[in-house]
Amino acid sequence: MTSRPSLGPQLGAEFVGSLLLATIVVGSGIAAQQLSPTDIGLQLTENAAATALGLFVITLMLGPVSGAHINPVVSLVDAAFGALPWRTAAAYLPAQVTGCIAGAVLANVMFGGRPVSFSTQHRITGPHFVAEIVATAGLVLIIFALARTGRTAYVPAAVGAYIGAAYIFTSSTSFANPAITIGRMFSDTFAGIAPSSAPGFIAAQLIGGGIGFALVRWFYPDLGRAEASAAVLPHQGTVEGDRQRSLQ
């Protein structure tokens, strides 16, 4: 068994992963607007496809370092299961948020926009609030269910597929991530969200995370604490034979 990565590389991985995620989400949204200026449905499809593929790649690349949470809800639920120390989860959160902000700024710059242009897209409504609860609960359930049943290798593909689908089947287009919600405030483009709408989205995501946590505990009540981890990929540097015993 190799040693677990230190906190520095883990935080770096969460920052870089979050930066890449926001760059993909915002950048593909800007590109979709430019490529399909009159077809909103096609814009959403292009944005969803890029995000799904990007999540898959980011997870594979950074999972062995930090678990590739790139989402405060995933980190908090992982800590609630006892697999991630609360101090580490608390350190992950600012890395995830600042990474997503930096990624949105980078996307703006790459497409010739102002580095920071606060979004004017007001998104929060009752249906959108419900949609974010559904999107986040489903995401948590998928990740932790696969982790608790020894199928961690499928998580990158499953997460990418779910988020790509949820772009279409939820009215909110499935942010499902408080960090990316904050990051998307910094781009007044197709993927943006007005600052006034962000608190409602984040509240719904936290509720969804709690529901997802409860569902995992309900569906898989007999698994031990070590098996409860929601690591997207193991980040303790364990060999294959240890993965089901120490997924996070």
N, C-alpha and C positions, 0 to 999 in steps of 0.2 A: 504494500500500500504506500502510495506517495503522500507527501504532506499536503495539507489543505492550503490553498492560496491565502496569503495574508490579507488583511483588511484593505490595504492600499490597492492592490490589483482588483479586488472585488468592487471597490467603489469606482475605480477607473472603468471597469467593464460596465457597470450600471450607467455611468455617465455617457460613455461612448455608445452603448446600446440605445439609450434614450435619445441621444443626439441623432443617431441614424434613423431611429423610428420616426421622429418628428420631421426630419429632412425628407424621408420617403413620403409620409402622409401629406405634408404641406407641399412639397415639390411636385408630387404627382397630381395634386389638386390643381396647382397652377398650370402644369403642363396640359392637364385635361381641359381646362378652360381655353387654352390657346389652340389645342388640337380640334376641339369639338365645341366651338363657341355658342352654338345654337341648340345643342342637344344635351339637356341636363342629365337625362338617363344614361347617356353614353359617358358623360363626365364622371358620374358616380361609379359606373362599372370600371372605368379605367383607374380611378382612385382606389377602388376596392381591390382590384387585381394586384396593383403595385404594392399595396399595404400587406395583403396576404402573403405574397412572395417574399417581401422584405422581412416580415416577422419570422418566417421559416428560416431564412438565412441568418438573421441576427441571433436567433435562438441557438442554432447549431454552432455558430462561431463563439459565442460568449457564455453559453450554458456551463461548460466545465469550469469557468472561472468564478462566476457569481451566482449561477442558477438562471441568469438572463431573465430576472423578474421584469425589469424595465416598467414596473407598474407598482405604485404604492399599495394598492389593494392586495396584490399577490404577496408582497412582502409582509404586510400586516397579518394576513391569514396564515402564512407560513409560520410566523412567530406565534400566533395563537395556537397552532398545532404543536408548538414546542420544538420545532425542527430548526428554526432560525433564532438566534439570541435576539432579545428585544433591542439591545444596544446596537446590534448590527442592522436590524430593520430600521431603527431610527436614523442610522447613518446612511442607509440606502436612499431614504426619501429625498433629502436635498440633492443628492447626486442625480436622481431620476428627474426631479423638477428642473434643475438647472440644465441638465442635458437636453430636455425637451424644448426649453426656451432657446437654447443655443441652436438646436436643430431647425427650429422655425425661422430664426434669424438667418441662418445659413441658406435655407431654401429661398427666402426673400432675395438675398444677395445674388444667388446663382441665376435667378430669373430677372435680374435687373431692377428689382424693386427697392424701396427703402428698407434698410435693415430691420426697422421696427415700424409696423403700421398696425395699430390696434384694430382688431376686427369690429365690424359694425353689424355682423350677422347675429340677430337675436333669435336664439333657438329654443329657449326653455318654454315649454307648454306642459299641460298635464299629460298628454300622450307621450311627449318626449321624456318626461320624468319616469313614467312607467317603463318606457323602452330602455332607458339606461339601467334601470334595476334588472330587467330581464337580461340585457346584454352582459352585464357584469356578473350576475349570478351564474349564468351559463358558462362564462369563461372560467370562473373559479372552479365550478363543478368539473369541467373537462380536465383542467390541469391536475387537480388533486385526486380525482378518481383514477386517472391513469397512473399517477405517481404511487398511490396507495395499493394498486393492484399489480405493480411490477412491470408496467408498460411504459416506462418513462421515455423510451426511445421514440414512441409515437407522438409525444407531446408537441414537438416543433411543427409537424405537419398538421396535427389536430388544431392547434391554436391558430395557425395561419388560415386553415380552412374555415374555422368557426368565425373568425373576425371578418374574413372576406364575405362569408354568407350573411353575417349580421349587418354589414353595411347595407344590404338590400332588404332584409326582412324586419329590421327595426326602423321605426320612424325617425329615430335620432341619428341614424347611420353609425351607431355603435362606437362611441368613444371608449367606454368601458375602462377608463384609466384616468385618474385625477391628474397625473403628471402631463399627459398629452393634452388634456383639457386646458391646463394652464398654458402650455406651450402654444397651443393653437389660438390663444388670445392675441398673440403677437404677430399675426398675419391677417391682413384684411383681404383675404382671398377665398376661393371656393371652400377650403378646409377650415376656415377660421370660425371662431365663436366669440361673440361679444363678451367683454368682461362681466357685464351684468347677468349673463346667462350661465357663467361658469359655476357659481356657487350651487345652483340648483342641480346641475349635472354632477358635481362632485358629491353632493348629498345623496343623490340617487345611486351613485356608484358605491358609496360606502354601505348603503342599505343592501344593495345587491351583493356586495362582498359578504355581508353578514348572513344573508339568505343562502348563498353558495356554501359558506362554511357549515351552516346548520344541515344542509342537504347531504354534504359529504359525511358528516358525523352520523347522520341517520342511515344512509345507505351502506356505510362501511364502519359499523360501530365496534367491531372486534379486533381491528388492527392496532398494533402497538404504537407507542409514541414515535419511535424512530421511523416507522413505516408511514407516518402521517405526513411526511414532507411533501411540499408542492414544488420542489425544484423542477424547473423546466428541464434541466439536465443536471446530473450530480455535480456539485462544485467542491467536493472534498478531495478530488484527485484519486478516488477509489478505483480499483480495478473492477472489471465487469462482474466478477463473482460477488462483490460487495454491494452492488447497486441496489438490490432490493432490500438490503438491510440498512443502508445509509444513503437515502436518495437526496438528502439535503445536507 
